[in-house]
Amino acid sequence: MNPFAAFAAAASGVGHRHVLTPRRRRSRIGAGGLLAAAACLVSATMLAAGSQRITTASLIEDMTDLAGLAEFPNPAYTCKQFSSYDRKSKSPTEDWFANADAGHFLRKEQRAGREEFVMVDTAGPGALVRIWSANPAGTVRVYLDGAEEPVIEAAMPDLLGGKFPGLPRPIAGEYSKGWNLYLPIPYARSCKVTSDKGGFYYHVNYRTYPQGTSVKTFDRGDLQTLASRLERLAAQLEKPRSVTAADGQVTPFEIVVGAGDQLRHTFYGPAAITRIVLRAQAADVEAALRGLVVKVTFDGQETIASPLGDFFGSAPGINPYASLPLGMTEDGEMYCHWVAPFQDSAVIELTNHSGQDVTLSGEITVSDYRWTESSMHLHAKWRVEFDVPTRPMQDWNYLTVQGRGVFVGVAFAIDNPVKDWWGEGDEKIYVDGEVFPSHFGTGTEDYFGYAWCWPGLFTHAYHAQSRCDGPNNYGRTSVNRFHILDRIPFMRDFKFDMELWHWNETCKVNMAVVAYWYARPGATDRFKAIRAEDTELRPMPVYVVPRVAGAIEGEGMRIVRVTGTVEPQGWDGVSGGSHLWWHAGMKPGDVLTVAFPAPKQGQYRVMGHFLRARDYGVHQLAINGQKTGDPIDFYNPTVQPSKEIDLGVYTLKEGENEFSVTIVGANDKAEKAYMFGLDYLLLKPVSP
């Protein structure tokens, strides 16, 4: 009998007939022999891991080892983060939401006649497991075990951008303006990482092992010695769905969950659910995936409770992406590769709050599993909050756990009613009673591996932005990040807060998160039971682009000449929904010149509307080479539009005229990035 027939037998709805269509029962094993062998191999691998020496090769295996996530690490280690967070943030009562997060380092050093900015300085044994930056700069150098010569010396954009020999995409690469390197770099005694240029944003995640752990320090030759393994790793990360933890008994199923119904099925252990493939059919699939709630009770403890779609890492609806543990395809298929072991039983329960019948079809793989004192249950819990005001700023909790376990990721969804950026807030992760977080980030998008509030979709084995409705950051956005190599073990407790730091001070947002972690039996969390009303999908109003009558939009002007980078950037508080943003690679004396039209020759009063921010500069403006007055300081602690500024009266020719911006300097309080944002110019004819 197909075991999922029990779903129909357990239905609690009245007046609904539950249809279960038998499908071909397919097994990839023969008489249990290969299954037992595979299970023994999985268990042996995990038991042996604790006795192995830590090497670059062993850490590379960690990068795709989903089965290993379910075993508490042996040897135990901590995982922490160095970052460029604003050092003004001292405590919840002292500049806790300070936001000047670039250019902060441990110190500056003089070495070989050059100045080096120290990002990392830590004692071993340990391993670097991730480096991220929004704007990598200079030459990065990695010094191990006190050596005077770096084991890695490379242009930072090359190393993090997938251009360093032996470290191609997606081991390294730029994704929606975020630069990520996932190369494990082990060290026996110490590690220092520097760059010879400052001013950039960075995260560096690293493991620290107990003293006495045997670690083989990374060697320059490792990239050549392990070249074939790194090539295979790149191929695995490029197609992460091909990486599965174990083989097992594959059971196809098809069930109908009626509106208001509840279905339940029990698996018996010891075993592990190692793979799920699922499709959902309904009149409104997006509402169905939010309204159909899945709960799983392992060995008598409910550890999974989430809307079905959210559990698969993106919401609402089907938003294609592919990661190692979870993914969705363009044609509506969802997959789960989390390894979920249990000792005695696993009870899966589905409750349909969507108000419509939902048909689920797919297959589930269950493998033998030897439960040990290190084995952990998979946890995945969801919470939602509606109409959250953006002020006062707050730390919005993703997860709080008591017990022993390993944190492995989050999937986050937000409804944003404006185009303004919603994710300026930093992650703050506290482990085992920490008073100050050992992970203190630089922005929500930075935590999720991209940067600059970029709305472009991307997918990677470890992180994705699978939905961003737009324009810009308006509407529904869904992002995720899975901690595989950079998983975070905890012995007693774990807390993950994300600042709600929105550019718009007066709007309200809806937020939902699924946190994923493993824990030993008995661990507790603070998630509340999911109510039917929690699964409501609230409609997003149609976006109306704000426009000033007669405005010549900055983002539409022709670029005549420029040093650095100039491009449109969305922001809801300006005309046209975007402004012309000048940034990157700029210094005092650099000039941006754009062309703007006049309908006919004559005298015009020229009005200008601009943006101000903490990293904007002091600029001299000019029209057709004539200065508009004294230089203007565009510094402001937060991103805000200026008032409309009277730039004076000028004789303009019919057709194109020139508006130029020259960098003079920056406010003493400003980050010295010298940026500039032009929203629009407005021409008002002046009578002779």
C-alpha positions in Angstrom: 0.0 0.0 0.0 1.2 3.5 -0.8 1.9 4.9 2.7 0.5 8.3 1.7 -2.9 6.7 1.6 -2.9 7.4 5.3 -3.3 11.1 4.5 -6.7 10.4 3.0 -7.7 8.1 5.9 -6.8 10.7 8.5 -8.7 13.6 6.8 -10.7 15.5 9.3 -12.9 17.5 6.9 -16.5 16.7 6.5 -18.3 16.2 3.2 -15.1 16.0 1.1 -13.8 12.9 -0.6 -10.0 12.7 -0.6 -8.5 11.2 -3.8 -5.2 9.4 -3.7 -4.1 8.2 -7.1 -1.7 5.3 -6.8 1.4 5.8 -8.8 4.2 3.4 -9.8 6.1 2.5 -6.6 9.7 3.0 -7.5 12.7 1.9 -5.5 16.4 2.6 -6.1 17.5 -0.2 -3.9 17.3 -4.0 -4.0 15.7 -5.8 -1.0 17.1 -3.3 1.4 20.6 -4.2 0.7 21.9 -1.1 -1.1 19.8 1.0 1.3 21.4 -0.4 4.3 24.8 0.0 2.7 24.1 3.6 1.8 22.9 4.3 5.4 26.0 2.7 6.9 28.2 4.7 4.6 26.4 8.0 5.6 26.7 7.1 9.3 30.3 6.0 9.0 31.2 9.2 7.2 29.6 11.4 9.9 31.2 9.4 12.7 34.6 9.5 11.1 34.4 13.2 10.6 35.3 14.0 14.1 38.5 12.1 14.0 39.7 13.5 10.7 42.4 16.2 10.4 40.9 19.5 9.3 42.3 20.3 5.8 41.4 22.3 2.8 40.2 19.1 1.2 38.0 18.1 4.1 36.4 21.5 4.3 35.7 21.4 0.6 33.7 18.3 1.3 31.8 20.2 4.0 30.6 22.6 1.3 28.1 20.1 -0.1 27.7 17.7 2.9 24.0 18.1 3.7 24.0 14.9 5.7 26.7 16.3 8.0 24.5 19.2 9.0 22.3 16.7 11.0 25.2 15.7 13.3 26.5 18.1 15.9 30.1 18.8 14.8 33.0 16.9 16.3 35.3 18.5 17.0 33.0 21.3 18.1 33.8 24.8 16.8 32.4 28.3 16.9 31.6 30.3 13.8 31.9 34.1 14.1 32.2 37.1 11.8 34.4 40.1 11.3 32.8 43.0 9.5 32.9 46.7 8.8 29.9 47.5 10.9 29.6 51.0 12.4 31.7 51.0 15.6 29.4 53.6 17.1 27.0 50.8 17.9 28.0 49.9 21.4 24.8 48.6 23.0 21.0 48.8 22.6 21.2 52.1 24.4 24.1 53.6 22.5 23.8 54.2 18.8 22.4 50.7 18.3 21.2 51.5 14.8 24.3 53.5 13.6 24.6 53.0 9.9 28.0 54.2 8.6 29.0 50.6 8.0 31.9 51.1 5.5 35.6 51.5 6.1 35.9 50.2 9.6 38.8 47.9 10.3 40.6 46.5 13.3 43.5 48.8 12.8 46.0 50.0 10.2 49.5 48.5 9.9 52.7 49.4 8.0 54.2 46.5 6.2 56.8 46.5 3.5 56.5 50.2 3.0 52.7 50.1 2.5 49.7 50.7 4.6 47.4 47.7 5.2 43.9 47.8 6.6 43.4 44.8 8.9 40.0 43.1 8.5 40.8 39.9 10.4 43.2 39.0 13.1 42.4 35.8 15.0 44.1 32.9 16.7 43.7 29.3 15.5 43.2 26.6 15.0 40.5 27.7 12.6 39.3 28.3 9.0 38.0 31.2 6.9 34.7 30.1 5.4 33.3 33.1 3.6 34.3 36.6 2.5 31.8 39.1 1.1 32.0 42.8 0.0 29.8 45.3 -1.7 32.8 47.2 -3.2 36.0 45.2 -2.9 39.1 47.3 -3.2 42.8 47.1 -3.3 45.0 44.0 -2.9 43.8 41.5 -0.3 46.5 39.5 1.5 45.9 36.5 3.7 48.7 35.8 6.3 48.6 32.4 8.1 50.4 31.2 11.3 52.4 34.4 11.7 54.1 34.2 8.3 55.5 37.5 6.9 54.5 36.5 3.4 50.9 36.1 2.5 49.6 32.8 1.3 47.1 34.6 -0.9 47.8 38.0 -2.5 45.4 39.1 -5.1 43.3 42.0 -6.4 40.2 41.9 -4.1 37.7 42.2 -7.0 39.4 39.3 -8.8 39.5 37.0 -5.7 35.9 37.7 -4.8 34.7 38.0 -8.4 35.6 34.5 -9.8 38.6 35.7 -11.8 41.4 34.3 -9.5 43.0 31.2 -11.1 41.5 28.0 -9.7 38.5 29.8 -8.0 35.9 30.2 -10.7 32.2 31.0 -10.4 30.2 30.0 -8.4 33.0 29.3 -5.8 33.5 33.1 -6.1 31.5 35.7 -8.0 29.4 38.8 -8.1 25.7 38.4 -7.6 23.4 41.5 -7.7 26.3 43.7 -6.8 27.4 41.5 -3.9 30.9 39.8 -4.2 31.2 36.4 -2.4 34.1 34.0 -1.9 33.4 30.5 -0.5 36.9 29.1 -0.3 37.8 27.4 2.9 41.2 28.6 4.2 42.3 26.6 7.3 45.1 27.6 9.6 46.7 25.9 12.6 47.8 28.9 14.7 46.6 32.3 13.4 45.0 34.2 10.5 45.3 37.9 9.4 43.5 39.4 6.4 44.3 42.8 5.1 43.7 45.1 2.1 46.0 48.0 1.0 42.9 50.2 0.4 40.2 51.1 2.8 36.7 52.5 2.5 34.8 49.3 1.6 32.2 47.1 3.2 33.1 43.6 4.2 32.1 40.4 6.1 34.5 37.6 6.9 33.1 34.5 8.5 35.4 32.0 10.2 35.5 28.9 12.3 37.5 28.5 15.5 38.3 24.9 16.7 39.2 23.8 20.2 42.9 24.0 21.1 44.6 20.8 20.1 42.5 20.2 17.0 44.7 19.0 14.2 44.5 21.5 11.3 46.7 21.5 8.2 47.3 25.1 7.2 46.2 26.2 3.7 49.1 26.2 1.3 49.5 28.1 -2.0 49.8 24.7 -3.7 46.4 23.5 -2.5 44.7 25.2 -5.4 46.7 23.2 -7.8 46.7 19.9 -5.8 42.9 20.1 -5.4 42.2 21.5 -8.9 40.1 18.6 -10.0 38.1 18.6 -6.8 37.5 22.4 -7.0 36.3 21.9 -10.6 33.9 19.3 -9.4 32.8 21.6 -6.6 32.2 24.4 -9.0 30.0 22.1 -11.1 28.1 21.0 -8.1 27.4 24.6 -6.9 26.4 25.5 -10.5 23.8 22.7 -10.5 23.0 22.3 -6.8 19.9 20.2 -7.3 22.1 17.4 -8.5 23.7 17.1 -5.0 21.7 14.8 -2.7 22.6 13.4 0.6 21.7 9.7 0.3 19.8 7.2 -1.6 16.8 5.4 -0.2 13.2 4.2 -0.7 11.4 6.5 -3.2 7.6 6.7 -2.8 5.5 8.6 -5.3 2.3 10.1 -4.1 -0.7 12.2 -5.2 -3.2 13.6 -2.7 -6.0 16.1 -2.6 -6.2 18.3 0.5 -9.7 19.8 0.6 -10.4 23.3 1.8 -10.4 23.2 5.6 -9.1 19.6 5.8 -6.3 18.2 7.8 -4.3 15.1 6.7 -1.7 13.2 8.6 0.8 10.4 8.0 3.4 8.6 10.2 6.8 7.2 9.2 8.6 4.9 11.6 12.3 4.9 12.4 15.1 5.0 12.9 15.3 6.6 9.4 15.7 9.9 7.7 13.7 11.8 5.1 16.4 12.8 2.6 14.5 14.1 -0.4 11.1 15.6 -1.2 9.9 16.6 -4.7 6.5 18.3 -4.8 4.0 20.1 -7.0 0.9 21.9 -6.0 -2.2 22.5 -8.2 -5.0 24.9 -7.2 -7.1 27.6 -8.6 -4.8 30.1 -6.9 -1.4 28.5 -6.4 0.1 31.5 -4.6 -2.6 31.5 -2.0 -2.6 27.7 -1.7 1.1 27.6 -0.9 0.7 30.2 1.8 -2.6 28.7 3.2 -1.5 25.1 3.3 0.4 24.6 6.5 2.8 21.7 7.0 3.8 20.5 10.5 6.3 17.7 11.3 6.7 16.1 14.6 9.9 14.1 15.1 10.1 11.7 18.0 7.2 13.4 19.7 8.4 17.0 19.3 7.0 19.4 16.7 10.0 20.9 15.0 8.6 22.0 11.6 5.6 24.4 11.3 5.4 26.6 8.2 3.2 27.4 5.2 4.2 24.9 2.5 5.6 27.4 0.0 7.5 29.3 2.6 9.1 26.1 3.8 10.6 25.5 0.4 12.5 28.8 0.7 10.7 31.4 -1.3 7.3 33.1 -0.9 4.7 33.8 -1.8 4.1 31.5 -4.7 6.5 29.8 -7.1 9.7 31.9 -7.5 12.4 29.9 -9.4 15.8 29.5 -7.7 18.1 26.6 -7.0 20.1 26.1 -3.8 21.7 23.0 -2.2 19.0 22.3 0.4 15.9 23.8 -1.3 14.6 25.1 -4.7 11.8 25.9 -7.0 11.6 25.4 -10.8 10.0 27.6 -13.5 7.3 24.9 -14.1 6.2 24.8 -10.4 8.2 21.9 -9.0 9.7 22.3 -5.4 12.5 20.2 -3.9 13.9 19.7 -0.5 17.3 18.1 0.2 17.5 18.8 4.0 18.4 15.5 5.7 15.8 15.0 8.5 16.6 12.1 10.8 14.4 10.6 13.5 14.8 7.8 16.0 11.2 6.5 16.4 8.7 8.3 14.3 8.0 11.3 12.0 4.4 12.5 11.8 3.6 14.8 8.8 0.5 16.9 9.1 -1.1 19.2 6.5 -3.8 21.7 7.3 -5.5 23.6 4.5 -6.5 27.2 5.4 -6.5 28.4 1.8 -10.2 28.1 1.2 -9.7 25.9 -1.9 -8.9 22.3 -2.7 -5.2 21.7 -3.3 -3.7 18.7 -5.1 -0.2 17.7 -4.1 1.9 15.3 -6.2 5.5 14.2 -6.0 7.8 11.8 -4.3 9.5 11.4 -0.9 12.7 9.5 -0.2 13.3 7.8 3.2 16.6 6.3 4.1 17.8 4.1 6.9 19.7 6.1 9.5 21.7 5.2 12.6 20.7 7.6 15.4 23.6 8.6 17.6 24.3 10.9 20.5 25.3 13.6 18.0 22.2 13.2 15.8 19.8 16.2 15.6 16.3 16.9 14.4 15.6 19.3 11.6 13.7 22.4 12.7 12.0 24.9 10.4 9.6 27.5 11.9 7.7 30.4 10.4 6.5 33.7 11.8 4.7 36.6 10.2 3.8 40.1 11.3 1.5 42.5 9.5 1.5 46.3 9.4 4.9 46.7 11.1 5.7 50.5 11.4 9.2 51.5 10.2 9.7 53.8 13.1 10.9 53.5 15.7 13.7 51.2 14.4 13.7 47.8 16.0 15.5 44.4 16.1 13.1 42.0 14.4 13.6 38.5 15.7 14.3 35.7 13.1 15.0 33.0 15.7 15.5 32.4 19.4 16.4 28.9 20.6 17.3 27.2 23.8 19.3 24.0 23.5 22.2 22.5 21.5 22.3 22.7 17.8 23.4 24.2 14.5 21.9 27.2 12.7 21.7 26.6 8.9 19.7 29.4 7.3 16.7 31.6 6.8 14.2 32.5 4.1 12.7 36.0 4.4 9.7 37.7 2.6 8.5 41.2 2.8 5.7 43.3 1.4 7.0 46.8 0.8 4.4 49.5 0.0 7.0 52.0 -1.3 10.0 51.9 -3.6 12.3 53.0 -0.8 14.8 50.5 0.4 13.6 48.5 3.3 16.7 46.6 4.3 19.3 49.0 5.6 19.3 47.0 8.9 22.1 44.8 10.1 22.0 41.2 11.3 22.9 40.6 14.9 23.6 37.0 16.0 24.2 36.0 19.6 25.5 32.6 20.5 25.6 30.9 24.0 24.8 33.9 26.1 26.7 36.6 24.2 25.9 40.1 25.3 27.3 41.7 22.1 26.6 39.8 18.8 29.4 37.7 17.3 27.8 38.4 13.9 27.1 42.2 13.4 26.4 42.9 9.8 26.3 45.9 7.5 22.9 45.6 5.8 20.1 43.1 5.2 21.0 42.6 1.6 24.6 42.2 2.6 23.7 39.3 4.9 21.8 37.7 2.0 24.9 38.0 -0.2 24.0 40.8 -2.5 24.5 44.6 -2.1 23.3 48.2 -2.7 19.6 47.3 -2.3 19.9 45.9 -5.8 16.5 44.5 -7.2 18.0 42.1 -9.7 17.2 38.4 -9.2 19.9 35.9 -8.7 20.4 32.3 -7.6 23.3 30.5 -6.0 23.8 27.2 -4.2 23.9 29.2 -0.8 21.7 32.2 -1.3 19.2 33.9 -3.7 16.9 36.8 -4.4 14.1 34.8 -6.0 11.5 37.6 -6.1 11.5 41.4 -6.3 8.4 42.7 -7.9 9.5 46.3 -8.4 9.7 48.8 -9.6 12.9 48.9 -7.6 12.2 47.7 -4.1 8.4 48.1 -4.3 6.1 45.1 -3.7 6.9 41.6 -2.6 10.5 40.5 -2.2 11.8 37.1 -1.2 15.4 36.3 -0.3 17.2 33.4 1.4 20.6 32.3 2.7 21.7 28.9 3.7 24.7 28.4 6.0 26.4 25.2 4.8 30.2 25.8 5.2 29.4 28.7 7.5 26.9 26.9 9.7 26.8 28.3 13.3 26.9 25.7 16.1 25.5 26.6 19.6 25.8 24.8 22.9 23.1 26.5 25.0 21.3 29.1 23.1 21.1 31.1 19.8 19.4 34.4 18.9 19.2 36.0 15.5 17.8 39.6 15.1 17.6 41.6 12.0 17.3 45.4 12.3 14.2 46.9 10.6 15.9 50.0 9.2 13.7 51.4 6.3 14.6 54.5 4.3 10.9 55.5 4.5 10.0 56.7 8.0 6.3 56.6 7.8 5.2 53.4 6.0 4.2 49.9 7.3 5.5 46.6 6.0 4.5 42.9 6.3 7.3 40.5 7.1 7.6 36.7 7.2 10.6 34.5 7.9 11.4 30.8 8.0 14.4 29.9 10.2 16.1 26.6 9.6 18.3 24.9 12.3 19.2 21.5 13.7 19.0 20.7 17.4 19.2 17.8 19.8 15.9 16.6 21.3 14.4 18.9 23.8 15.5 22.2 22.3 12.9 24.9 22.5 12.0 28.0 20.5 9.6 31.0 20.8 7.5 30.6 17.7 3.8 30.9 18.2 1.3 28.5 16.7 0.2 29.4 13.1 -3.4 30.6 12.9 -5.6 30.6 9.8 -5.5 34.4 9.7 -1.7 34.4 9.7 -1.7 32.7 6.3 -3.7 35.5 4.6 -2.1 37.0 1.6 -2.8 40.7 1.7 -3.0 42.4 -1.7 -0.4 44.9 -2.9 -1.8 48.1 -4.3 -0.8 49.1 -7.9 2.3 51.3 -7.8 1.8 54.8 -9.1 5.0 56.6 -10.2 5.3 60.0 -8.6 6.1 62.8 -11.1 6.6 66.5 -10.9 4.9 68.3 -13.8 7.5 69.6 -16.3 10.5 67.9 -14.6 13.5 66.9 -16.7 14.3 63.6 -15.0 18.0 63.1 -14.1 17.9 59.4 -14.9 16.8 60.2 -18.5 19.6 62.7 -19.3 22.4 61.9 -21.7 25.8 61.4 -20.1 28.3 63.7 -21.8 31.4 62.8 -19.7 32.0 61.2 -16.3 34.7 59.7 -14.1 33.4 56.8 -12.0 30.0 55.1 -12.4 26.7 56.8 -13.1 23.4 55.0 -13.4 19.7 55.2 -12.4 18.9 54.2 -8.8 15.3 53.8 -7.6 14.0 55.8 -4.7 10.4 56.4 -3.9 10.8 60.0 -2.6 11.8 61.5 -6.0 10.1 62.3 -9.2 9.9 59.5 -11.7 10.7 56.9 -9.1 14.5 57.1 -9.7 17.4 59.5 -9.7 20.7 59.7 -11.5 23.3 58.3 -9.1 27.0 59.1 -9.5 29.1 56.8 -7.4 32.2 54.5 -7.3 35.8 55.5 -8.1 35.4 59.2 -7.5 37.6 61.8 -5.9 37.8 65.6 -5.5 38.2 67.3 -8.8 36.2 64.6 -10.8 33.4 65.9 -13.0 30.1 64.6 -14.2 28.5 66.4 -17.2 25.0 65.6 -18.5 22.9 67.1 -21.2 19.4 68.5 -20.7 17.0 70.1 -23.2 15.4 73.5 -23.4 12.3 73.9 -25.6 13.6 77.1 -27.2 16.3 79.7 -26.7 15.6 82.1 -23.9 16.1 82.9 -20.2 15.0 80.3 -17.6 15.1 80.0 -13.9 16.6 76.6 -13.3 15.3 74.6 -10.2 17.1 71.5 -9.1 15.9 68.6 -6.9 18.6 66.3 -5.4 19.3 63.5 -2.9 21.3 63.8 0.3 22.9 61.0 2.2 25.7 60.1 4.6 28.1 59.2 1.7 27.3 62.2 -0.6 29.8 64.9 -1.2 30.2 68.7 -1.5 29.7 69.6 -5.1 30.1 72.6 -7.4 27.2 72.8 -9.8 27.4 74.6 -13.2 25.1 75.2 -16.1 26.8 75.7 -19.5 30.0 76.3 -17.6 28.6 79.0 -15.4 28.7 78.2 -11.6 25.3 78.1 -9.9 26.7 79.7 -6.8 28.8 78.3 -3.9 29.4 74.6 -3.6 26.5 72.6 -2.1 26.9 70.1 0.7 24.7 67.1 0.1 25.5 65.3 3.3 22.7 64.0 5.5 22.7 61.2 8.1 19.9 59.4 6.3 18.9 59.2 2.6 16.5 62.1 2.1 15.6 64.3 -0.9 16.6 67.9 -0.8 14.1 70.8 -1.1 13.8 72.2 -4.6 16.9 74.5 -4.9 16.9 77.7 -7.0 20.1 77.4 -9.1 19.6 80.9 -10.7 18.6 82.4 -14.1 20.5 81.4 -17.3 20.3 81.9 -21.0 19.7 78.5 -22.5 19.9 77.5 -26.2 17.3 75.5 -27.9 18.1 71.8 -27.6 20.8 70.4 -25.5 22.5 72.4 -22.7 25.0 71.1 -20.1 24.7 70.6 -16.4 28.0 69.7 -14.7 28.9 68.6 -11.2 32.5 68.9 -9.8 33.5 67.2 -6.6 34.9 69.7 -4.1 35.1 67.5 -1.0 32.9 66.1 1.7 31.4 67.1 5.0 33.6 66.1 8.0 30.8 63.8 9.2 30.3 62.2 5.8 31.7 58.9 4.5 34.2 60.0 1.9 32.6 58.4 -1.1 31.6 61.8 -2.7 28.4 60.5 -4.2 25.8 62.6 -6.0 22.1 62.1 -6.9 20.2 64.3 -9.4 16.4 63.8 -9.3 15.3 66.4 -11.8 15.8 69.9 -13.2 12.8 72.2 -13.8 12.9 75.1 -16.2 10.8 78.2 -15.5 10.7 80.8 -18.4 11.7 84.3 -17.3 10.0 87.2 -19.1 12.4 89.7 -20.8 
